[in-house]
Amino acid sequence: MQLETIKTPSLIVDYQKMKRNAESISARAKALNVALRPHVKTHRCAEIARIQTENNFGGIMVSTLSEAHFFANNGFSDITYGVGIERGKFAEALEISREIERFSVLTDDAETVQELNQTAKNENAKLNVFVKIDVGAHRCGVEPHTAEAFELPRRISDSSNLAFAGILTHAGQSYHADSPEKLLAVARAERDLMRRLAEELRAKNIEVPVVSIGSTPTMSAIDNLQGITEFRCGNYIFYDAFQATLGSCRFDDCALTVLAAVVHRDSTRQRIVVDAGAVALSKDRGAVDFDAGCGYGRVYNLAGEDLNLRVESLSQEHGEITVSDEKVFNQLKVGSRVRILANHSCLTALQHSHYHVLDERGKLVDRWEINRGW
């Protein structure tokens, strides 16, 4: 098997699982009557983005301007930059807006609107701007019941060189919902708050072209998206140990693993060490609030079967795993390979430069590059 000979640590993508995930969420978006805009920060890979968008309208969301350039250069023409714009990025954002058909940014700051409009005017450019709304995550955005939620859309709409793109939110609190009932409540609240705000803005004669919400957990739970025009999620393409523990998917749906080799065995302590540490897996603790023993990833054999082991601790290049089962310990010699399902696939993917693509026969069939940087 090729997995026994390629360099470790390496990223392994199960193509069939990934394709199935893409098709499932595309079908769900169609059933819920919303446009699906995948958040491609999860993978930052042109080939994967094409799989996600082939049955959708083609728009994507990115988390860095480096991604925006990369995907624009790979033929994507409708891109939303999903981090609040600030003056240090105005010039680059305007440059990208000239390269593609539609480029949108977001803000929750009135002074930024004024400064961005002046810069766009000086450059004889136009830019689409969303207002970021906070529906409970309390990371970024203006709360929907405040004056700012109405003043910012009006200010953008009245600007000479900005177009009000709509309202956008992310229910990050969904990652803390510890039951299906709580997750559904978060998803419904996200929908209802955004729908109500859009209706109130329209009642004040402010056109709201797009009402954009989304996360992978809320997409798994929501039952109706009436009043919503766009749904954004990204992690679903790979899923990960966190999503499976949360209930967004099954563990068998997870498509991304890190191939690692055993580099040390300690028979006294029944412990092995692998060559995948923090820089291969990331140090995301994942669903530790729901599973105190989740560690830094689940350990599978090369066939993708769960060995019921966890990566318990990490240093830069080492992962430590206790193996209490004598039979399993004896199988894991120095040089043996394992596959680790990490807690957070988005962070794990960005630790690497490329993916090895695995087909249903267990054969590596392609290598896909990953965009890096900001």
SETI-501031 format. One record per residue: residue number from 1; residue in three letters; y, x negated, z of N, C-alpha, C in turn. Coordinates in steps of 0.2 Angstrom, whole numbers. Example, Ala and Ser with C-alpha at 12.3 -4.5 7.8 and 13.67 -1.06 7.14 Angstrom:
BEGIN
  seq  type  nnorth  neast    nup  canorth  caeast   caup  cnorth  ceast    cup
    1   ALA     -28    -66     39      -22     -62     39     -16    -66     39
    2   SER     -11    -64     35       -5     -68     36       0    -64     39
END
This chain:
BEGIN
  seq  type  nnorth  neast    nup  canorth  caeast   caup  cnorth  ceast    cup
    1   MET      -6     -4      0        0       0      0       6     -4      0
    2   GLN      11     -3     -4       17      -7     -5      21     -7      2
    3   LEU      20     -2      6       24      -2     12      22     -8     17
    4   GLU      16    -11     15       13     -16     19      16    -23     17
    5   THR      20    -23     12       22     -29      9      29    -30      8
    6   ILE      33    -25      8       40     -25      7      44    -28     13
    7   LYS      50    -31     12       53     -34     18      55    -29     23
    8   THR      55    -30     29       57     -26     35      63    -29     38
    9   PRO      67    -25     41       67     -17     41      70    -15     35
   10   SER      67     -9     32       69      -6     26      70      2     27
   11   LEU      74      5     23       75      12     23      70     15     18
   12   ILE      66     20     20       61      23     16      63     31     15
   13   VAL      64     33      9       65      40      8      59     43      5
   14   ASP      57     49      8       51      53      5      55     57      0
   15   TYR      53     56     -6       57      60    -11      55     67    -11
   16   GLN      49     69    -10       47      76    -11      50     80     -5
   17   LYS      50     77      1       53      81      7      61     81      6
   18   MET      64     76      3       71      76      2      73     82     -3
   19   LYS      69     82     -9       70      87    -14      69     94    -11
   20   ARG      64     95     -7       63     101     -4      69    103      0
   21   ASN      71     99      4       77     100      9      83    103      4
   22   ALA      84     99     -1       90     101     -5      89    108     -8
   23   GLU      83    109    -11       82     116    -14      82    121     -9
   24   SER      80    120     -3       80     125      2      87    127      4
   25   ILE      91    122      5       98     124      8     102    126      2
   26   SER     101    124     -4      105     127    -10     103    135    -11
   27   ALA      96    136    -10       94     143    -10      97    147     -5
   28   ARG      98    144      1      101     148      7     108    149      6
   29   ALA     112    144      3      119     145      2     120    151     -3
   30   LYS     116    151     -8      116     157    -13     115    163    -10
   31   ALA     110    164     -6      108     170     -3     114    172      2
   32   LEU     117    168      5      123     169      9     129    170      5
   33   ASN     129    169     -1      135     170     -6     141    165     -4
   34   VAL     139    159     -3      145     154     -2     143    148     -7
   35   ALA     149    145     -8      148     138    -12     146    133     -7
   36   LEU     141    129     -9      139     124     -5     142    117     -7
   37   ARG     146    114     -2      149     107     -3     145    102      1
   38   PRO     140     99     -1      137      94      3     141     88      5
   39   HIS     140     87     12      144      81     15     140     75     13
   40   VAL     142     71      9      138      65      6     139     59     11
   41   LYS     142     59     16      142      54     21     136     52     24
   42   THR     131     57     24      124      56     26     121     50     23
   43   HIS     122     50     16      118      45     12     122     40      8
   44   ARG     128     42      6      133      38      2     129     35     -4
   45   CYS     126     39     -8      121      37    -13     122     42    -19
   46   ALA     124     40    -25      125      44    -31     119     48    -33
   47   GLU     113     45    -33      107      48    -35     106     54    -30
   48   ILE     107     53    -24      105      59    -19     110     64    -20
   49   ALA     117     62    -21      122      68    -22     120     72    -28
   50   ARG     118     69    -33      116      73    -39     111     78    -38
   51   ILE     106     76    -34      101      80    -32     103     86    -28
   52   GLN     108     85    -23      111      90    -19     115     95    -23
   53   THR     119     93    -28      123      97    -32     121    100    -38
   54   GLU     114     98    -40      112     101    -47     112    108    -47
   55   ASN     111    112    -42      110     119    -42     116    122    -39
   56   ASN     122    118    -38      128     121    -35     134    120    -39
   57   PHE     140    121    -37      146     120    -41     148    113    -42
   58   GLY     145    109    -38      147     101    -40     151     98    -35
   59   GLY     155    102    -31      159      99    -26     156     95    -20
   60   ILE     159     90    -18      156      86    -12     162     85     -7
   61   MET     160     83     -1      164      80      4     162     73      6
   62   VAL     167     69      7      166      62      9     170     61     16
   63   SER     168     55     19      171      53     25     176     47     25
   64   THR     175     44     19      180      38     18     183     38     11
   65   LEU     188     34     10      191      34      3     187     29     -1
   66   SER     183     25      2      178      21     -2     173     25     -5
   67   GLU     170     30     -1      166      35     -4     169     39    -10
   68   ALA     175     41     -9      179      45    -14     179     41    -20
   69   HIS     181     34    -20      181      30    -26     174     30    -29
   70   PHE     169     28    -25      163      27    -27     160     34    -31
   71   PHE     161     39    -28      158      45    -31     162     48    -37
   72   ALA     169     46    -37      173      48    -43     171     43    -49
   73   ASN     169     37    -47      167      32    -53     160     34    -55
   74   ASN     156     39    -51      149      41    -53     149     48    -56
   75   GLY     155     50    -58      156      57    -62     157     63    -57
   76   PHE     158     62    -51      160      68    -47     167     69    -47
   77   SER     169     76    -49      176      77    -50     179     82    -45
   78   ASP     176     84    -40      179      89    -35     177     86    -28
   79   ILE     181     83    -25      180      79    -19     185     81    -14
   80   THR     182     82     -8      187      83     -2     185     77      3
   81   TYR     191     74      5      191      69     10     191     72     17
   82   GLY     186     71     21      185      75     27     188     72     34
   83   VAL     192     67     33      195      65     39     203     66     39
   84   GLY     206     67     44      213      69     44     217     63     40
   85   ILE     221     65     35      225      60     32     230     57     36
   86   GLU     232     51     35      237      48     39     241     43     34
   87   ARG     247     41     36      252      38     31     249     31     28
   88   GLY     245     28     31      242      22     29     237     23     23
   89   LYS     235     29     22      230      31     16     234     35     11
   90   PHE     240     37     11      243      41      6     243     38     -1
   91   ALA     244     32     -2      245      29     -8     238     29    -12
   92   GLU     232     28     -8      226      28    -10     223     35    -12
   93   ALA     225     39     -8      223      46     -9     226     49    -15
   94   LEU     233     47    -16      236      49    -23     233     46    -29
   95   GLU     231     40    -28      228      36    -33     221     40    -35
   96   ILE     217     42    -30      211      45    -32     213     52    -35
   97   SER     218     56    -33      219      62    -35     221     62    -43
   98   ARG     223     56    -45      224      55    -52     218     54    -56
   99   GLU     213     52    -53      207      50    -56     202     55    -58
  100   ILE     202     61    -54      198      66    -54     201     73    -55
  101   GLU     197     78    -56      200      85    -58     203     88    -51
  102   ARG     199     87    -46      202      90    -39     200     85    -33
  103   PHE     205     83    -30      204      79    -24     208     82    -18
  104   SER     205     84    -13      208      87     -7     208     83     -1
  105   VAL     213     84      3      213      80     10     215     86     15
  106   LEU     215     84     21      216      89     27     220     86     32
  107   THR     224     90     36      228      88     41     228     93     46
  108   ASP     231     91     52      233      96     57     239     94     60
  109   ASP     243     91     57      250      88     59     256     89     55
  110   ALA     261     92     57      266      95     54     270     89     51
  111   GLU     271     83     54      275      78     52     271     74     46
  112   THR     265     74     46      261      72     41     262     76     34
  113   VAL     262     82     35      264      86     29     270     84     26
  114   GLN     275     84     30      282      82     27     282     75     24
  115   GLU     279     70     27      279      63     25     274     63     18
  116   LEU     269     66     18      264      66     12     268     70      6
  117   ASN     271     75      8      275      78      2     280     74     -1
  118   GLN     284     70      3      289      66      1     286     60     -3
  119   THR     280     58     -1      277      52     -4     274     55    -11
  120   ALA     271     60    -11      269      63    -17     274     65    -22
  121   LYS     280     67    -20      286      68    -24     289     62    -27
  122   ASN     289     57    -23      291      50    -25     287     47    -31
  123   GLU     280     49    -30      275      47    -35     274     52    -41
  124   ASN     278     57    -41      277      62    -46     270     65    -46
  125   ALA     267     66    -40      260      68    -40     259     74    -36
  126   LYS     253     77    -37      252      83    -33     245     82    -29
  127   LEU     245     85    -23      239      84    -19     237     91    -16
  128   ASN     230     92    -15      228      98    -12     227     97     -4
  129   VAL     229    101      0      229     100      7     226    106     11
  130   PHE     221    104     15      218     109     19     221    108     26
  131   VAL     221    114     30      223     113     37     216    114     41
  132   LYS     216    109     45      210     108     49     210    113     55
  133   ILE     205    117     57      205     122     62     200    120     67
  134   ASP     202    120     74      197     119     79     194    125     82
  135   VAL     188    126     81      185     133     83     180    131     89
  136   GLY     181    126     92      178     125     99     175    118    100
  137   ALA     175    113     95      173     107     96     178    102     99
  138   HIS     184    104     99      190     100    102     190     93    100
  139   ARG     189     91     94      189      84     92     196     84     88
  140   CYS     196     88     83      202      88     78     204     95     76
  141   GLY     210     96     74      211     103     72     216    107     76
  142   VAL     219    112     74      223     116     77     219    123     79
  143   GLU     220    125     85      217     131     87     219    137     83
  144   PRO     215    142     81      216     147     77     221    153     80
  145   HIS     222    153     86      227     158     89     234    155     90
  146   THR     235    149     88      241     146     90     246    146     84
  147   ALA     253    145     86      258     146     80     257    140     75
  148   GLU     254    135     77      253     129     72     248    132     66
  149   ALA     243    136     68      238     138     63     242    142     58
  150   PHE     248    145     59      251     149     54     257    144     51
  151   GLU     260    140     55      266     136     53     263    131     48
  152   LEU     258    128     49      256     122     44     254    125     37
  153   PRO     250    130     37      249     133     30     255    135     26
  154   ARG     260    138     30      266     140     27     270    133     25
  155   ARG     270    128     29      274     122     27     271    119     21
  156   ILE     264    119     21      261     116     15     262    120      8
  157   SER     262    127      9      263     131      3     270    131      1
  158   ASP     275    129      5      282     129      3     284    122      1
  159   SER     279    117      1      280     110     -1     281    110     -9
  160   SER     285    105    -11      286     105    -18     280    101    -22
  161   ASN     276     97    -18      271      93    -21     264     93    -18
  162   LEU     263     98    -14      257      99    -11     255    106    -12
  163   ALA     248    107    -13      245     114    -14     241    116     -8
  164   PHE     242    121     -5      238     123      1     231    125     -1
  165   ALA     226    121      1      219     122     -2     216    127      2
  166   GLY     218    128      8      214     133     13     213    131     20
  167   ILE     209    134     23      207     132     30     200    129     31
  168   LEU     199    124     35      193     121     35     191    119     43
  169   THR     185    120     44      183     118     51     176    115     51
  170   HIS     174    113     57      167     110     58     165    112     66
  171   ALA     160    116     67      158     118     73     154    112     76
  172   GLY     157    107     78      153     101     81     150    103     88
  173   GLN     152    108     91      149     110     97     142    113     96
  174   SER     140    114     90      133     117     88     128    112     90
  175   TYR     130    105     90      125     100     92     123    100    100
  176   HIS     127    104    103      125     105    111     122    112    113
  177   ALA     121    116    108      117     122    109     110    121    110
  178   ASP     108    123    116      101     121    119      96    127    118
  179   SER      98    132    114       93     138    112      95    141    106
  180   PRO      90    144    102       92     147     96      98    153     97
  181   GLU      98    156    103      103     161    104     110    158    105
  182   LYS     110    152    108      117     149    109     119    146    102
  183   LEU     114    144     98      116     141     92     119    147     87
  184   LEU     115    152     87      118     158     83     124    160     85
  185   ALA     126    160     92      132     162     94     138    158     92
  186   VAL     136    151     92      141     146     89     143    147     82
  187   ALA     137    149     78      138     150     71     142    156     69
  188   ARG     141    161     73      145     167     72     152    167     74
  189   ALA     153    163     80      160     162     82     164    158     77
  190   GLU     161    153     74      164     149     69     166    153     63
  191   ARG     161    157     61      163     162     55     168    167     57
  192   ASP     168    170     62      172     175     64     179    173     65
  193   LEU     180    167     68      187     165     70     190    163     63
  194   MET     186    160     59      189     158     52     191    163     48
  195   ARG     186    168     48      188     174     44     194    178     46
  196   ARG     194    179     53      200     182     55     207    179     54
  197   LEU     207    172     55      213     168     53     215    169     46
  198   ALA     210    169     41      211     169     34     214    176     33
  199   GLU     212    181     36      214     188     35     222    188     38
  200   GLU     223    185     43      230     185     46     235    182     42
  201   LEU     232    176     39      237     172     35     238    176     29
  202   ARG     233    179     26      235     183     20     239    189     21
  203   ALA     239    192     27      243     197     29     250    195     30
  204   LYS     251    188     30      258     186     30     260    183     24
  205   ASN     256    185     18      258     183     11     257    175     10
  206   ILE     252    172     14      250     166     13     243    166      9
  207   GLU     243    164      3      236     164      0     232    158      3
  208   VAL     225    160      4      220     156      7     215    155      2
  209   PRO     215    150     -3      210     150     -8     203    149     -5
  210   VAL     202    144      0      196     143      2     195    143     10
  211   VAL     190    146     12      189     146     19     182    143     20
  212   SER     183    137     23      177     132     23     175    130     30
  213   ILE     168    131     31      165     130     37     159    126     36
  214   GLY     156    124     42      149     121     41     147    116     45
  215   SER     140    115     46      136     110     49     129    112     48
  216   THR     125    107     48      118     108     47     115    113     52
  217   PRO     116    112     59      113     117     64     116    124     62
  218   THR     122    125     61      124     132     60     122    135     53
  219   MET     120    131     48      117     133     42     110    136     44
  220   SER     107    132     48      100     134     50     100    141     54
  221   ALA     105    143     57      105     148     61     109    155     59
  222   ILE     114    154     55      119     159     53     115    165     49
  223   ASP     117    171     50      114     177     47     118    180     42
  224   ASN     124    179     42      129     182     37     135    178     37
  225   LEU     138    177     31      144     173     30     150    177     26
  226   GLN     150    183     28      155     187     25     162    185     27
  227   GLY     166    184     22      173     181     23     174    174     22
  228   ILE     168    170     21      168     163     21     167    161     13
  229   THR     170    157     10      169     155      3     165    149      2
  230   GLU     166    144      7      162     137      6     159    135     12
  231   PHE     153    132     11      149     130     17     148    122     16
  232   ARG     149    118     21      148     111     21     143    109     26
  233   CYS     138    105     23      134     102     28     131     96     24
  234   GLY     128     91     28      126      85     25     119     82     27
  235   ASN     118     83     34      112      80     37     106     83     34
  236   TYR     106     89     32      100      93     30      96     89     24
  237   ILE      99     84     21       96      81     15      90     77     18
  238   PHE      91     74     23       86      69     27      83     73     33
  239   TYR      88     76     37       87      78     44      85     72     48
  240   ASP      83     73     54       82      67     58      79     70     65
  241   ALA      77     65     70       74      68     76      79     72     80
  242   PHE      85     71     80       90      76     83      89     83     80
  243   GLN      90     83     74       90      90     71      83     94     72
  244   ALA      78     90     72       71      93     73      70     95     80
  245   THR      73     91     85       73      93     92      77     99     93
  246   LEU      83     99     90       88     105     91      85    111     88
  247   GLY      80    111     83       77     117     80      80    118     73
  248   SER      84    114     70       87     115     63      82    114     58
  249   CYS      76    111     60       71     109     55      65    108     59
  250   ARG      59    107     55       53     104     58      53     97     57
  251   PHE      49     93     62       49      86     61      46     84     54
  252   ASP      42     88     51       39      87     45      44     87     39
  253   ASP      50     90     40       55      90     35      59     84     35
  254   CYS      58     80     40       62      74     40      60     69     35
  255   ALA      65     67     31       64      63     25      65     55     25
  256   LEU      69     53     30       71      46     31      68     43     37
  257   THR      65     37     35       62      33     41      64     26     39
  258   VAL      63     22     45       64      14     44      58     11     45
  259   LEU      56      7     40       50       3     40      51     -3     44
  260   ALA      47     -4     49       48     -10     53      41    -14     54
  261   ALA      41    -20     56       35     -24     57      35    -26     65
  262   VAL      29    -26     67       27     -28     74      28    -36     74
  263   VAL      33    -38     79       34     -46     79      31    -49     85
  264   HIS      29    -44     90       27     -47     97      23    -42    100
  265   ARG      17    -44    103       13     -40    107      13    -43    114
  266   ASP      13    -38    119       13     -40    126       7    -36    130
  267   SER       1    -39    130       -4     -35    132      -4    -34    140
  268   THR       0    -38    144        1     -37    151       5    -31    152
  269   ARG      10    -30    148       14     -24    149      13    -18    144
  270   GLN       8    -19    140        6     -14    135      12    -12    131
  271   ARG      15    -17    128       22     -16    125      22    -20    118
  272   ILE      25    -17    113       26     -21    107      33    -21    105
  273   VAL      35    -26    101       42     -27     99      42    -27     91
  274   VAL      46    -23     88       47     -22     81      54    -25     79
  275   ASP      54    -27     73       60     -30     70      66    -25     68
  276   ALA      66    -19     70       71     -15     69      75    -13     76
  277   GLY      81    -16     76       85     -15     82      91    -11     81
  278   ALA      96    -12     85      102      -8     84     105     -8     77
  279   VAL     105    -14     74      108     -14     67     104    -11     62
  280   ALA      98     -9     63       93      -6     58      93      2     60
  281   LEU      93      4     66       92      11     68      98     14     71
  282   SER     103     10     73      109      13     76     107     14     84
  283   LYS     113     15     88      111      16     95     113     23     97
  284   ASP     112     28     92      113      35     94     108     37     98
  285   ARG     109     40    104      104      43    108     102     49    106
  286   GLY     104     53    101      101      59     99     101     64    104
  287   ALA      96     68    104       95      74    108      93     72    115
  288   VAL      96     67    118       94      65    125      96     71    130
  289   ASP     100     75    129      102      81    133      96     86    133
  290   PHE      92     86    128       87      91    127      80     87    128
  291   ASP      80     81    127       73      77    127      75     70    130
  292   ALA      74     70    137       77      64    140      73     58    138
  293   GLY      67     59    135       63      53    133      63     52    126
  294   CYS      68     54    123       68      53    115      69     46    113
  295   GLY      72     42    117       73      35    116      78     34    110
  296   TYR      76     29    105       80      28     99      76     29     93
  297   GLY      71     33     93       67      35     88      60     36     89
  298   ARG      56     40     85       49      41     85      46     37     81
  299   VAL      40     35     83       36      29     79      30     33     75
  300   TYR      30     32     69       25      35     65      20     29     62
  301   ASN      14     30     59       11      25     55      13     26     48
  302   LEU      10     22     44       12      21     37      11     28     33
  303   ALA       6     32     35        5      38     32      10     44     34
  304   GLY      14     42     39       19      47     42      17     51     47
  305   GLU      11     49     51        8      53     56      11     50     63
  306   ASP      13     55     67       16      53     73      12     50     78
  307   LEU      13     44     80        9      40     85      11     42     92
  308   ASN      15     46     93       17      49    100      20     43    104
  309   LEU      24     39    101       27      33    104      35     34    102
  310   ARG      39     30    107       46      31    106      49     23    106
  311   VAL      54     22    103       58      16    103      62     17    110
  312   GLU      60     13    115       63      14    121      70     10    123
  313   SER      70      4    120       76       0    121      77     -4    114
  314   LEU      84     -6    113       86      -9    108      90    -15    109
  315   SER      89    -21    106       94     -26    106      96    -27     98
  316   GLN     100    -32     96      103     -32     90      97    -31     84
  317   GLU      92    -35     85       87     -35     80      80    -33     82
  318   HIS      79    -31     89       73     -30     92      73    -22     94
  319   GLY      67    -19     93       66     -13     96      59    -13    101
  320   GLU      60    -11    107       54     -12    111      50     -5    112
  321   ILE      44     -5    112       40       1    112      34      0    117
  322   THR      33      5    122       27       4    126      22      8    123
  323   VAL      16      5    123       10       8    120       4      9    125
  324   SER       4     15    128       -1      15    134      -8     17    131
  325   ASP      -9     19    125      -15      21    122     -18     14    120
  326   GLU     -24     12    123      -27       6    121     -29      5    114
  327   LYS     -32     11    112      -34      11    105     -28     10    100
  328   VAL     -22     13    101      -17      12     97     -14      5     98
  329   PHE     -14      3    104      -11      -4    105     -15     -9    101
  330   ASN     -22     -9    101      -26     -13     98     -25    -13     90
  331   GLN     -23     -7     88      -22      -7     80     -15    -10     78
  332   LEU     -10    -11     83       -4     -13     81      -3    -21     83
  333   LYS      -6    -24     78       -6     -32     78       1    -34     76
  334   VAL       2    -41     77        8     -44     74       8    -44     67
  335   GLY      13    -41     63       13     -40     56      11    -33     54
  336   SER       9    -29     59        7     -22     57      14    -18     56
  337   ARG      14    -13     51       20     -10     50      20     -3     53
  338   VAL      25      0     55       26       7     57      33      9     54
  339   ARG      33     16     54       39      19     51      42     23     57
  340   ILE      49     22     58       53      25     64      57     30     61
  341   LEU      56     36     64       61      42     63      67     41     68
  342   ALA      72     39     65       78      38     70      81     45     72
  343   ASN      85     44     77       89      50     80      94     53     75
  344   HIS      98     49     72      103      51     68     103     48     61
  345   SER     101     51     56      100      48     49     106     46     46
  346   CYS     112     49     47      118      47     44     120     40     47
  347   LEU     120     39     53      121      32     56     116     27     54
  348   THR     110     29     54      105      24     52     105     22     45
  349   ALA     106     27     40      107      25     33     112     20     32
  350   LEU     118     21     35      124      16     34     123      9     37
  351   GLN     117      8     40      115       1     43     112     -3     37
  352   HIS     111      0     32      107      -3     26     111     -3     20
  353   SER     108     -7     15      112      -7      8     108     -3      3
  354   HIS     102     -1      4       99       3     -1      93      7      2
  355   TYR      90     11     -2       85      15      0      79     13     -5
  356   HIS      73     13     -2       66      13     -6      64     20     -6
  357   VAL      63     22    -12       61      29    -14      53     30    -14
  358   LEU      50     34    -10       43      34     -9      41     41    -12
  359   ASP      36     41    -17       33      47    -20      28     50    -16
  360   GLU      25     56    -18       20      59    -14      13     55    -14
  361   ARG      12     50    -18        6      46    -18       7     40    -13
  362   GLY      13     40    -10       14      34     -6      16     28    -10
  363   LYS      18     29    -16       20      23    -20      28     23    -20
  364   LEU      31     17    -20       38      16    -21      40     16    -28
  365   VAL      44     20    -30       46      22    -37      53     20    -39
  366   ASP      57     19    -34       64      17    -36      68     14    -30
  367   ARG      74     11    -31       78       8    -26      85     11    -28
  368   TRP      88     14    -23       95      17    -24     100     13    -19
  369   GLU     106     12    -22      111       8    -18     115     13    -14
  370   ILE     117     10     -8      121      14     -4     129     11     -4
  371   ASN     133     15     -4      140      13     -4     142     11      3
  372   ARG     146      6      4      148       4     11     155      3     11
  373   GLY     158      3     17      165       1     19     169      8     19
  374   TRP     175      6     20      180      12     21     185     12     16
END
